[in-house]
Amino acid sequence: MEEILVARTEAGNLIYLTNPYSAKELTGLKAVHQFFCPDCGSKVLLKIGEIKIPHFAHKSTALCGNGEPESSLHLQGKMLLHQFFADKRISAELETYLPEIRQRADVLVERKSVIEFQCSPIASTDVVRRSAAYSRLGLHFTWIVGIKESRENKIQILNIKEYQREMILRQDHLSYLLLLNPAMKQFQYYSNLFHISGSRWIGKVASISMDLQSYPFAMPRPLARNDFDSVCAVFLKARNDFIKSQFFAKKRYQNPFWILCYELGLDMRNLPEIIGVPIRGAESVAGNAVIWQLQLARAKRLGISNENLLSSGKIKLQKQQDTDKALRVLKDYAEFLDKMETGEWMSAKQRDVLYDIYCKSV
């Protein structure tokens, strides 16, 4: 059954279950009213259980094409967000259907901004499609990821799935993922993100309680030098773990790591720490940081331009539209290599140079 928090009575009045109704009051409403979906007009049932929060439910999802069955986490999160705006005396509508794009916004704020609260995995193409539809209407939109458990506030490795990558917010040269833990009434930020490979990232986790959150939502800050040193330390461990995993690779004559180390004359068991470093924006480049940085080091030695590296497919793009971003990443890493002279591979100097490059990019 599709579950919603807003319904119309037979008289056309809207009933919001975000209001603090008691179980007795809801039972009374159920006894004297029939309820209908405000979007498709079909009859919905008022559910008053002890496990899930009260909600309206379609008898069949086939009757209404504006959503999927929702979890308690999703329902609770939307209610909290609606209450968040009510407490700040900001106009906000819950589950508003937008017929022009055939989408229902979780929360529509002041008729000009949309909050999408997403708890379950969806196709990344659906995130892109929904975001594009809001843009066509001139609506600002913010994706918030629903979580059941909060992470400790520190620099750490994060698992950001493919569809969540499309929810990353970008503003003032900073990128971050905004999350909400309804049980703790707490927002979390995954900010200053550095891609390792696949769904593995390194970032800074910071929390703020709902009662201290502002709107527009608070923005994370760029990394201070001590935080950036922590990023480098965590990245170095992940880099070393990847290198160790390559020692057991089969068909080494076909393995990019073994081939590149051989061509560059590098001892793979004592790889210089200038290979496999955090560069902001590296999610635009496919593959592990160690591999694409070895590829660029080889290209520099052979005099191959960054443009040719990408056009030839020697270094692959995460997405075709990422070309400009990937070129900036390769340029930043090439600048780093130029400044790290032979014999000066000490971590302190290395981090100075990397932090200067990071500061330029934010």
C-alpha atoms as a printed R data frame, in Angstrom:
    type eleno elety resid chain resno       x       y       z
1   ATOM     1    CA   MET     A     1   0.000   0.000   0.000
2   ATOM     2    CA   GLU     A     2   1.140   3.524  -0.756
3   ATOM     3    CA   GLU     A     3   1.291   5.592   2.419
4   ATOM     4    CA   ILE     A     4   0.732   9.333   2.684
5   ATOM     5    CA   LEU     A     5   0.363  11.876   5.472
6   ATOM     6    CA   VAL     A     6  -2.245  14.156   3.879
7   ATOM     7    CA   ALA     A     7  -5.800  13.358   2.764
8   ATOM     8    CA   ARG     A     8  -9.027  15.164   1.932
9   ATOM     9    CA   THR     A     9 -12.336  14.546   3.649
10  ATOM    10    CA   GLU     A    10 -15.565  14.123   1.716
11  ATOM    11    CA   ALA     A    11 -16.095  17.870   2.297
12  ATOM    12    CA   GLY     A    12 -12.773  18.688   0.653
13  ATOM    13    CA   ASN     A    13 -10.923  19.657   3.831
14  ATOM    14    CA   LEU     A    14  -7.279  18.648   4.109
15  ATOM    15    CA   ILE     A    15  -6.269  16.523   7.096
16  ATOM    16    CA   TYR     A    16  -2.554  16.628   7.944
17  ATOM    17    CA   LEU     A    17  -1.303  13.839  10.172
18  ATOM    18    CA   THR     A    18   1.639  16.065  11.076
19  ATOM    19    CA   ASN     A    19  -0.744  17.719  13.536
20  ATOM    20    CA   PRO     A    20  -0.474  16.324  17.081
21  ATOM    21    CA   TYR     A    21  -3.639  14.197  17.069
22  ATOM    22    CA   SER     A    22  -4.107  11.722  19.873
23  ATOM    23    CA   ALA     A    23  -5.069   8.141  19.066
24  ATOM    24    CA   LYS     A    24  -8.550   8.873  20.435
25  ATOM    25    CA   GLU     A    25  -8.948  11.919  18.175
26  ATOM    26    CA   LEU     A    26  -7.831   9.948  15.128
27  ATOM    27    CA   THR     A    27 -10.257   7.148  15.953
28  ATOM    28    CA   GLY     A    28 -13.010   9.758  16.133
29  ATOM    29    CA   LEU     A    29 -12.048  11.223  12.742
30  ATOM    30    CA   LYS     A    30 -12.001   7.747  11.242
31  ATOM    31    CA   ALA     A    31 -15.489   7.057  12.551
32  ATOM    32    CA   VAL     A    32 -17.152  10.109  10.985
33  ATOM    33    CA   HIS     A    33 -15.140  10.787   7.807
34  ATOM    34    CA   GLN     A    34 -14.126   9.167   4.582
35  ATOM    35    CA   PHE     A    35 -10.708  10.118   3.251
36  ATOM    36    CA   PHE     A    36  -9.450  10.603  -0.301
37  ATOM    37    CA   CYS     A    37  -6.026  11.023  -1.890
38  ATOM    38    CA   PRO     A    38  -5.493  14.729  -2.709
39  ATOM    39    CA   ASP     A    39  -3.691  13.715  -5.927
40  ATOM    40    CA   CYS     A    40  -5.616  10.890  -7.597
41  ATOM    41    CA   GLY     A    41  -8.914  11.254  -5.707
42  ATOM    42    CA   SER     A    42  -9.185   7.584  -4.815
43  ATOM    43    CA   LYS     A    43 -10.283   6.458  -1.385
44  ATOM    44    CA   VAL     A    44  -7.587   5.993   1.264
45  ATOM    45    CA   LEU     A    45  -7.702   4.324   4.658
46  ATOM    46    CA   LEU     A    46  -6.596   5.924   7.919
47  ATOM    47    CA   LYS     A    47  -4.206   3.538   9.657
48  ATOM    48    CA   ILE     A    48  -3.710   3.936  13.405
49  ATOM    49    CA   GLY     A    49  -1.245   1.293  14.519
50  ATOM    50    CA   GLU     A    50   1.186   0.863  17.382
51  ATOM    51    CA   ILE     A    51   4.296   0.228  15.275
52  ATOM    52    CA   LYS     A    52   4.061   2.649  12.370
53  ATOM    53    CA   ILE     A    53   3.086   6.259  12.859
54  ATOM    54    CA   PRO     A    54  -0.502   7.110  11.798
55  ATOM    55    CA   HIS     A    55  -0.843   7.434   8.017
56  ATOM    56    CA   PHE     A    56  -3.269   7.189   5.131
57  ATOM    57    CA   ALA     A    57  -2.915   4.238   2.767
58  ATOM    58    CA   HIS     A    58  -4.159   3.531  -0.735
59  ATOM    59    CA   LYS     A    59  -5.794   0.175  -1.135
60  ATOM    60    CA   SER     A    60  -3.556  -0.370  -4.148
61  ATOM    61    CA   THR     A    61  -0.498   1.493  -5.436
62  ATOM    62    CA   ALA     A    62  -1.978   1.029  -8.915
63  ATOM    63    CA   LEU     A    63  -4.597   3.624  -8.009
64  ATOM    64    CA   CYS     A    64  -2.019   6.378  -7.646
65  ATOM    65    CA   GLY     A    65   1.235   6.655  -9.511
66  ATOM    66    CA   ASN     A    66   2.883   9.221  -7.271
67  ATOM    67    CA   GLY     A    67   4.999   7.120  -4.979
68  ATOM    68    CA   GLU     A    68   6.064   3.812  -3.491
69  ATOM    69    CA   PRO     A    69   5.226   2.257  -0.127
70  ATOM    70    CA   GLU     A    70   7.026   4.213   2.550
71  ATOM    71    CA   SER     A    71   8.940   3.159   5.623
72  ATOM    72    CA   SER     A    72   8.335   4.501   9.099
73  ATOM    73    CA   LEU     A    73  11.698   6.265   8.796
74  ATOM    74    CA   HIS     A    74  10.494   8.125   5.715
75  ATOM    75    CA   LEU     A    75   7.153   9.068   7.215
76  ATOM    76    CA   GLN     A    76   8.732  10.213  10.470
77  ATOM    77    CA   GLY     A    77  11.385  12.226   8.670
78  ATOM    78    CA   LYS     A    78   8.865  14.083   6.524
79  ATOM    79    CA   MET     A    79   6.782  14.898   9.583
80  ATOM    80    CA   LEU     A    80   9.848  16.251  11.397
81  ATOM    81    CA   LEU     A    81  10.827  18.379   8.418
82  ATOM    82    CA   HIS     A    82   7.314  19.785   8.165
83  ATOM    83    CA   GLN     A    83   7.386  20.596  11.884
84  ATOM    84    CA   PHE     A    84  10.881  22.116  11.496
85  ATOM    85    CA   PHE     A    85   9.515  24.724   9.098
86  ATOM    86    CA   ALA     A    86   6.357  25.262  11.160
87  ATOM    87    CA   ASP     A    87   8.481  26.043  14.237
88  ATOM    88    CA   LYS     A    88  10.343  28.681  12.214
89  ATOM    89    CA   ARG     A    89   7.069  30.100  10.889
90  ATOM    90    CA   ILE     A    90   8.103  29.266   7.340
91  ATOM    91    CA   SER     A    91   5.318  28.214   4.982
92  ATOM    92    CA   ALA     A    92   5.743  24.568   4.020
93  ATOM    93    CA   GLU     A    93   3.365  22.070   2.390
94  ATOM    94    CA   LEU     A    94   3.662  18.337   2.821
95  ATOM    95    CA   GLU     A    95   3.410  15.903  -0.099
96  ATOM    96    CA   THR     A    96   2.401  18.517  -2.660
97  ATOM    97    CA   TYR     A    97   1.617  17.121  -6.090
98  ATOM    98    CA   LEU     A    98   3.037  19.125  -9.011
99  ATOM    99    CA   PRO     A    99   0.943  18.187 -12.066
100 ATOM   100    CA   GLU     A   100   3.251  19.917 -14.573
101 ATOM   101    CA   ILE     A   101   5.962  17.330 -13.878
102 ATOM   102    CA   ARG     A   102   3.810  14.583 -12.356
103 ATOM   103    CA   GLN     A   103   5.867  14.476  -9.184
104 ATOM   104    CA   ARG     A   104   4.997  14.823  -5.545
105 ATOM   105    CA   ALA     A   105   7.392  16.939  -3.492
106 ATOM   106    CA   ASP     A   106   8.011  15.635   0.017
107 ATOM   107    CA   VAL     A   107   8.061  19.193   1.371
108 ATOM   108    CA   LEU     A   108   7.396  22.331  -0.690
109 ATOM   109    CA   VAL     A   109   8.817  25.385   1.077
110 ATOM   110    CA   GLU     A   110   7.302  28.810   0.358
111 ATOM   111    CA   ARG     A   111   6.247  27.511  -3.052
112 ATOM   112    CA   LYS     A   112   9.792  27.990  -4.349
113 ATOM   113    CA   SER     A   113  11.975  25.244  -2.804
114 ATOM   114    CA   VAL     A   114  11.589  21.477  -2.584
115 ATOM   115    CA   ILE     A   115  12.964  19.144   0.074
116 ATOM   116    CA   GLU     A   116  13.305  15.507  -1.031
117 ATOM   117    CA   PHE     A   117  13.807  13.105   1.877
118 ATOM   118    CA   GLN     A   118  15.146   9.791   0.556
119 ATOM   119    CA   CYS     A   119  15.574   6.731   2.767
120 ATOM   120    CA   SER     A   120  15.681   3.783   0.383
121 ATOM   121    CA   PRO     A   121  17.946   3.028  -2.597
122 ATOM   122    CA   ILE     A   122  16.655   4.255  -5.965
123 ATOM   123    CA   ALA     A   123  18.117   4.421  -9.442
124 ATOM   124    CA   SER     A   124  20.571   7.278  -9.844
125 ATOM   125    CA   THR     A   125  18.770   8.145 -13.085
126 ATOM   126    CA   ASP     A   126  15.593   8.743 -11.052
127 ATOM   127    CA   VAL     A   127  17.434  11.257  -8.874
128 ATOM   128    CA   VAL     A   128  18.713  13.056 -11.975
129 ATOM   129    CA   ARG     A   129  15.274  12.988 -13.586
130 ATOM   130    CA   ARG     A   130  13.470  14.370 -10.533
131 ATOM   131    CA   SER     A   131  16.092  17.062  -9.994
132 ATOM   132    CA   ALA     A   132  15.871  18.145 -13.627
133 ATOM   133    CA   ALA     A   133  12.073  18.336 -13.397
134 ATOM   134    CA   TYR     A   134  12.235  20.675 -10.405
135 ATOM   135    CA   SER     A   135  14.772  22.823 -12.239
136 ATOM   136    CA   ARG     A   136  12.408  23.154 -15.208
137 ATOM   137    CA   LEU     A   137   9.825  24.614 -12.849
138 ATOM   138    CA   GLY     A   138  12.378  27.055 -11.447
139 ATOM   139    CA   LEU     A   139  12.291  25.341  -8.044
140 ATOM   140    CA   HIS     A   140  15.363  25.123  -5.848
141 ATOM   141    CA   PHE     A   141  15.725  21.584  -4.504
142 ATOM   142    CA   THR     A   142  17.615  19.879  -1.692
143 ATOM   143    CA   TRP     A   143  18.057  16.130  -1.290
144 ATOM   144    CA   ILE     A   144  18.308  14.821   2.280
145 ATOM   145    CA   VAL     A   145  19.326  11.214   2.977
146 ATOM   146    CA   GLY     A   146  17.459   9.463   5.775
147 ATOM   147    CA   ILE     A   147  19.592   7.459   8.220
148 ATOM   148    CA   LYS     A   148  18.858   5.308  11.278
149 ATOM   149    CA   GLU     A   149  22.295   5.649  12.857
150 ATOM   150    CA   SER     A   150  24.573   8.662  13.046
151 ATOM   151    CA   ARG     A   151  28.322   8.572  12.536
152 ATOM   152    CA   GLU     A   152  30.941   9.948  14.891
153 ATOM   153    CA   ASN     A   153  32.013  13.511  14.126
154 ATOM   154    CA   LYS     A   154  35.461  13.129  12.564
155 ATOM   155    CA   ILE     A   155  37.363  12.613   9.309
156 ATOM   156    CA   GLN     A   156  36.645   9.086   8.105
157 ATOM   157    CA   ILE     A   157  35.985   6.742   5.179
158 ATOM   158    CA   LEU     A   158  32.392   6.995   3.951
159 ATOM   159    CA   ASN     A   159  30.297   4.730   1.767
160 ATOM   160    CA   ILE     A   160  28.389   6.942  -0.663
161 ATOM   161    CA   LYS     A   161  26.308   4.884  -3.067
162 ATOM   162    CA   GLU     A   162  25.894   5.754  -6.735
163 ATOM   163    CA   TYR     A   163  22.404   7.254  -6.330
164 ATOM   164    CA   GLN     A   164  23.581   9.297  -3.325
165 ATOM   165    CA   ARG     A   165  26.332  10.817  -5.471
166 ATOM   166    CA   GLU     A   166  23.552  12.490  -7.450
167 ATOM   167    CA   MET     A   167  22.224  13.970  -4.186
168 ATOM   168    CA   ILE     A   168  25.490  15.707  -3.312
169 ATOM   169    CA   LEU     A   169  24.912  19.431  -2.908
170 ATOM   170    CA   ARG     A   170  27.341  21.937  -4.383
171 ATOM   171    CA   GLN     A   171  27.489  25.535  -3.270
172 ATOM   172    CA   ASP     A   172  30.281  28.099  -3.027
173 ATOM   173    CA   HIS     A   173  32.800  25.534  -4.386
174 ATOM   174    CA   LEU     A   174  31.997  23.096  -1.556
175 ATOM   175    CA   SER     A   175  30.327  19.726  -2.042
176 ATOM   176    CA   TYR     A   176  28.504  17.868   0.708
177 ATOM   177    CA   LEU     A   177  25.814  15.309   1.412
178 ATOM   178    CA   LEU     A   178  23.053  16.292   3.848
179 ATOM   179    CA   LEU     A   179  21.518  13.571   6.021
180 ATOM   180    CA   LEU     A   180  18.822  13.398   8.699
181 ATOM   181    CA   ASN     A   181  18.422  10.974  11.593
182 ATOM   182    CA   PRO     A   182  14.737  11.308  12.619
183 ATOM   183    CA   ALA     A   183  15.137   9.256  15.802
184 ATOM   184    CA   MET     A   184  17.845  11.606  17.111
185 ATOM   185    CA   LYS     A   185  16.328  14.709  15.456
186 ATOM   186    CA   GLN     A   186  19.763  15.430  14.097
187 ATOM   187    CA   PHE     A   187  21.202  16.557  10.773
188 ATOM   188    CA   GLN     A   188  24.565  15.236   9.635
189 ATOM   189    CA   TYR     A   189  26.896  16.615   6.998
190 ATOM   190    CA   TYR     A   190  29.367  14.617   4.946
191 ATOM   191    CA   SER     A   191  31.519  17.415   3.610
192 ATOM   192    CA   ASN     A   192  34.886  18.090   1.978
193 ATOM   193    CA   LEU     A   193  34.633  14.838   0.089
194 ATOM   194    CA   PHE     A   194  37.643  13.153  -1.507
195 ATOM   195    CA   HIS     A   195  36.985  10.169  -3.748
196 ATOM   196    CA   ILE     A   196  39.087   7.006  -3.339
197 ATOM   197    CA   SER     A   197  37.346   4.617  -5.740
198 ATOM   198    CA   GLY     A   198  33.919   3.086  -6.294
199 ATOM   199    CA   SER     A   199  31.596   4.065  -3.430
200 ATOM   200    CA   ARG     A   200  34.482   4.802  -1.025
201 ATOM   201    CA   TRP     A   201  35.148   8.406  -0.111
202 ATOM   202    CA   ILE     A   202  36.893  10.285   2.676
203 ATOM   203    CA   GLY     A   203  35.110  13.214   4.250
204 ATOM   204    CA   LYS     A   204  34.383  15.185   7.368
205 ATOM   205    CA   VAL     A   205  31.306  14.223   9.383
206 ATOM   206    CA   ALA     A   206  29.649  16.964  11.439
207 ATOM   207    CA   SER     A   207  26.290  16.993  13.251
208 ATOM   208    CA   ILE     A   208  23.763  19.643  14.210
209 ATOM   209    CA   SER     A   209  20.509  19.130  16.100
210 ATOM   210    CA   MET     A   210  17.257  20.131  14.396
211 ATOM   211    CA   ASP     A   211  16.560  22.844  16.939
212 ATOM   212    CA   LEU     A   212  19.898  24.525  16.117
213 ATOM   213    CA   GLN     A   213  19.611  24.127  12.342
214 ATOM   214    CA   SER     A   214  18.849  27.230  10.287
215 ATOM   215    CA   TYR     A   215  17.076  27.742   6.986
216 ATOM   216    CA   PRO     A   216  18.465  28.093   4.405
217 ATOM   217    CA   PHE     A   217  20.346  25.134   5.818
218 ATOM   218    CA   ALA     A   218  23.734  25.803   7.402
219 ATOM   219    CA   MET     A   219  26.739  25.342   5.130
220 ATOM   220    CA   PRO     A   220  29.832  23.305   6.058
221 ATOM   221    CA   ARG     A   221  33.186  25.078   6.150
222 ATOM   222    CA   PRO     A   222  36.369  24.321   4.197
223 ATOM   223    CA   LEU     A   223  38.927  22.165   5.978
224 ATOM   224    CA   ALA     A   224  41.377  23.720   8.400
225 ATOM   225    CA   ARG     A   225  44.957  22.517   8.044
226 ATOM   226    CA   ASN     A   226  44.720  20.012  10.926
227 ATOM   227    CA   ASP     A   227  41.589  18.463   9.377
228 ATOM   228    CA   PHE     A   228  43.301  18.254   6.002
229 ATOM   229    CA   ASP     A   229  46.240  16.437   7.642
230 ATOM   230    CA   SER     A   230  43.696  13.921   8.977
231 ATOM   231    CA   VAL     A   231  42.303  13.473   5.453
232 ATOM   232    CA   CYS     A   232  45.821  12.759   4.178
233 ATOM   233    CA   ALA     A   233  46.453  10.231   6.960
234 ATOM   234    CA   VAL     A   234  43.208   8.322   6.301
235 ATOM   235    CA   PHE     A   235  43.784   8.494   2.544
236 ATOM   236    CA   LEU     A   236  47.318   7.143   2.967
237 ATOM   237    CA   LYS     A   237  46.032   4.093   4.853
238 ATOM   238    CA   ALA     A   238  43.410   3.408   2.165
239 ATOM   239    CA   ARG     A   239  46.105   3.836  -0.488
240 ATOM   240    CA   ASN     A   240  48.437   1.376   1.265
241 ATOM   241    CA   ASP     A   241  45.612  -1.154   1.623
242 ATOM   242    CA   PHE     A   242  44.964  -0.942  -2.122
243 ATOM   243    CA   ILE     A   243  48.657  -1.429  -2.947
244 ATOM   244    CA   LYS     A   244  48.835  -4.496  -0.702
245 ATOM   245    CA   SER     A   245  45.798  -5.948  -2.466
246 ATOM   246    CA   GLN     A   246  47.635  -5.716  -5.789
247 ATOM   247    CA   PHE     A   247  50.424  -8.022  -4.592
248 ATOM   248    CA   PHE     A   248  48.000 -10.942  -4.901
249 ATOM   249    CA   ALA     A   249  46.624  -9.971  -8.320
250 ATOM   250    CA   LYS     A   250  46.347 -12.735 -10.890
251 ATOM   251    CA   LYS     A   251  47.617 -12.286 -14.473
252 ATOM   252    CA   ARG     A   252  50.043  -9.604 -13.372
253 ATOM   253    CA   TYR     A   253  51.138  -8.999 -16.946
254 ATOM   254    CA   GLN     A   254  47.617  -7.636 -17.557
255 ATOM   255    CA   ASN     A   255  47.274  -5.783 -14.256
256 ATOM   256    CA   PRO     A   256  47.491  -1.958 -14.689
257 ATOM   257    CA   PHE     A   257  49.250  -1.482 -11.340
258 ATOM   258    CA   TRP     A   258  52.041  -3.951 -12.149
259 ATOM   259    CA   ILE     A   259  52.434  -2.674 -15.711
260 ATOM   260    CA   LEU     A   260  52.611   0.993 -14.692
261 ATOM   261    CA   CYS     A   261  55.075   0.368 -11.855
262 ATOM   262    CA   TYR     A   262  57.303  -1.595 -14.268
263 ATOM   263    CA   GLU     A   263  57.164   1.110 -16.964
264 ATOM   264    CA   LEU     A   264  57.970   3.842 -14.432
265 ATOM   265    CA   GLY     A   265  60.713   1.807 -12.771
266 ATOM   266    CA   LEU     A   266  59.026   1.999  -9.369
267 ATOM   267    CA   ASP     A   267  59.315  -0.466  -6.507
268 ATOM   268    CA   MET     A   268  55.694  -1.448  -6.003
269 ATOM   269    CA   ARG     A   269  56.421  -2.523  -2.430
270 ATOM   270    CA   ASN     A   270  57.862   0.886  -1.634
271 ATOM   271    CA   LEU     A   271  55.805   3.160  -3.836
272 ATOM   272    CA   PRO     A   272  56.565   6.877  -3.299
273 ATOM   273    CA   GLU     A   273  53.863   8.634  -1.303
274 ATOM   274    CA   ILE     A   274  53.401  11.153  -4.117
275 ATOM   275    CA   ILE     A   275  51.379   8.402  -5.829
276 ATOM   276    CA   GLY     A   276  47.875   7.990  -4.420
277 ATOM   277    CA   VAL     A   277  47.108  11.350  -2.807
278 ATOM   278    CA   PRO     A   278  43.793  13.150  -2.198
279 ATOM   279    CA   ILE     A   279  42.828  15.585  -4.942
280 ATOM   280    CA   ARG     A   280  39.518  17.399  -4.764
281 ATOM   281    CA   GLY     A   281  37.129  16.526  -7.609
282 ATOM   282    CA   ALA     A   282  38.727  13.138  -8.327
283 ATOM   283    CA   GLU     A   283  35.283  11.498  -8.492
284 ATOM   284    CA   SER     A   284  35.215  12.735 -12.106
285 ATOM   285    CA   VAL     A   285  37.976  10.218 -12.919
286 ATOM   286    CA   ALA     A   286  37.148   6.504 -12.991
287 ATOM   287    CA   GLY     A   287  39.263   4.039 -11.045
288 ATOM   288    CA   ASN     A   288  41.418   4.059  -7.939
289 ATOM   289    CA   ALA     A   289  43.505   7.167  -7.224
290 ATOM   290    CA   VAL     A   290  46.723   5.101  -7.265
291 ATOM   291    CA   ILE     A   291  46.056   3.877 -10.818
292 ATOM   292    CA   TRP     A   292  45.079   7.151 -12.477
293 ATOM   293    CA   GLN     A   293  47.919   8.991 -10.737
294 ATOM   294    CA   LEU     A   294  50.416   6.394 -11.997
295 ATOM   295    CA   GLN     A   295  48.912   6.838 -15.456
296 ATOM   296    CA   LEU     A   296  49.354  10.600 -15.321
297 ATOM   297    CA   ALA     A   297  52.924  10.275 -14.032
298 ATOM   298    CA   ARG     A   298  53.710   8.016 -17.004
299 ATOM   299    CA   ALA     A   299  52.045  10.444 -19.427
300 ATOM   300    CA   LYS     A   300  54.107  13.365 -18.096
301 ATOM   301    CA   ARG     A   301  57.289  11.384 -18.677
302 ATOM   302    CA   LEU     A   302  56.230  10.644 -22.264
303 ATOM   303    CA   GLY     A   303  55.033  14.186 -22.929
304 ATOM   304    CA   ILE     A   304  51.380  13.193 -23.398
305 ATOM   305    CA   SER     A   305  48.923  16.020 -22.695
306 ATOM   306    CA   ASN     A   306  46.057  15.686 -20.243
307 ATOM   307    CA   GLU     A   307  43.583  16.198 -23.083
308 ATOM   308    CA   ASN     A   308  45.072  13.279 -25.014
309 ATOM   309    CA   LEU     A   309  45.046  11.135 -21.886
310 ATOM   310    CA   LEU     A   310  41.294  11.561 -21.618
311 ATOM   311    CA   SER     A   311  40.436  11.486 -25.320
312 ATOM   312    CA   SER     A   312  42.437   8.265 -25.803
313 ATOM   313    CA   GLY     A   313  40.692   6.600 -22.866
314 ATOM   314    CA   LYS     A   314  43.976   5.922 -21.052
315 ATOM   315    CA   ILE     A   315  42.368   7.691 -18.111
316 ATOM   316    CA   LYS     A   316  38.629   7.127 -18.129
317 ATOM   317    CA   LEU     A   317  35.927   9.565 -17.124
318 ATOM   318    CA   GLN     A   318  33.284   8.684 -14.567
319 ATOM   319    CA   LYS     A   319  30.765  10.420 -16.857
320 ATOM   320    CA   GLN     A   320  31.191  11.902 -20.306
321 ATOM   321    CA   GLN     A   321  30.070  15.316 -19.065
322 ATOM   322    CA   ASP     A   322  32.869  15.314 -16.465
323 ATOM   323    CA   THR     A   323  35.599  16.249 -18.978
324 ATOM   324    CA   ASP     A   324  36.227  19.797 -17.758
325 ATOM   325    CA   LYS     A   325  36.230  18.748 -14.119
326 ATOM   326    CA   ALA     A   326  38.587  15.841 -14.821
327 ATOM   327    CA   LEU     A   327  40.989  18.143 -16.681
328 ATOM   328    CA   ARG     A   328  41.144  20.414 -13.621
329 ATOM   329    CA   VAL     A   329  41.885  17.378 -11.423
330 ATOM   330    CA   LEU     A   330  44.691  16.212 -13.716
331 ATOM   331    CA   LYS     A   331  46.092  19.744 -13.839
332 ATOM   332    CA   ASP     A   332  46.088  19.954 -10.029
333 ATOM   333    CA   TYR     A   333  47.860  16.607  -9.701
334 ATOM   334    CA   ALA     A   334  50.405  17.546 -12.389
335 ATOM   335    CA   GLU     A   335  51.100  20.762 -10.464
336 ATOM   336    CA   PHE     A   336  51.641  18.683  -7.334
337 ATOM   337    CA   LEU     A   337  54.133  16.420  -9.128
338 ATOM   338    CA   ASP     A   338  56.013  19.444 -10.493
339 ATOM   339    CA   LYS     A   339  56.429  20.892  -7.014
340 ATOM   340    CA   MET     A   340  57.553  17.629  -5.434
341 ATOM   341    CA   GLU     A   341  61.168  17.487  -6.509
342 ATOM   342    CA   THR     A   342  63.146  14.241  -6.370
343 ATOM   343    CA   GLY     A   343  64.448  13.601  -2.885
344 ATOM   344    CA   GLU     A   344  61.861  15.897  -1.277
345 ATOM   345    CA   TRP     A   345  59.074  13.424  -0.749
346 ATOM   346    CA   MET     A   346  58.728  14.123   2.957
347 ATOM   347    CA   SER     A   347  55.139  14.070   4.202
348 ATOM   348    CA   ALA     A   348  55.283  17.587   5.666
349 ATOM   349    CA   LYS     A   349  56.234  19.211   2.356
350 ATOM   350    CA   GLN     A   350  53.810  16.980   0.485
351 ATOM   351    CA   ARG     A   351  50.894  18.042   2.676
352 ATOM   352    CA   ASP     A   352  51.844  21.717   2.380
353 ATOM   353    CA   VAL     A   353  51.610  21.485  -1.395
354 ATOM   354    CA   LEU     A   354  48.400  19.425  -1.371
355 ATOM   355    CA   TYR     A   355  46.737  21.822   1.087
356 ATOM   356    CA   ASP     A   356  47.655  24.818  -1.079
357 ATOM   357    CA   ILE     A   357  46.048  23.086  -4.088
358 ATOM   358    CA   TYR     A   358  42.952  22.233  -2.005
359 ATOM   359    CA   CYS     A   359  42.623  25.850  -0.811
360 ATOM   360    CA   LYS     A   360  42.757  27.124  -4.395
361 ATOM   361    CA   SER     A   361  39.925  24.791  -5.357
362 ATOM   362    CA   VAL     A   362  37.608  25.971  -2.565
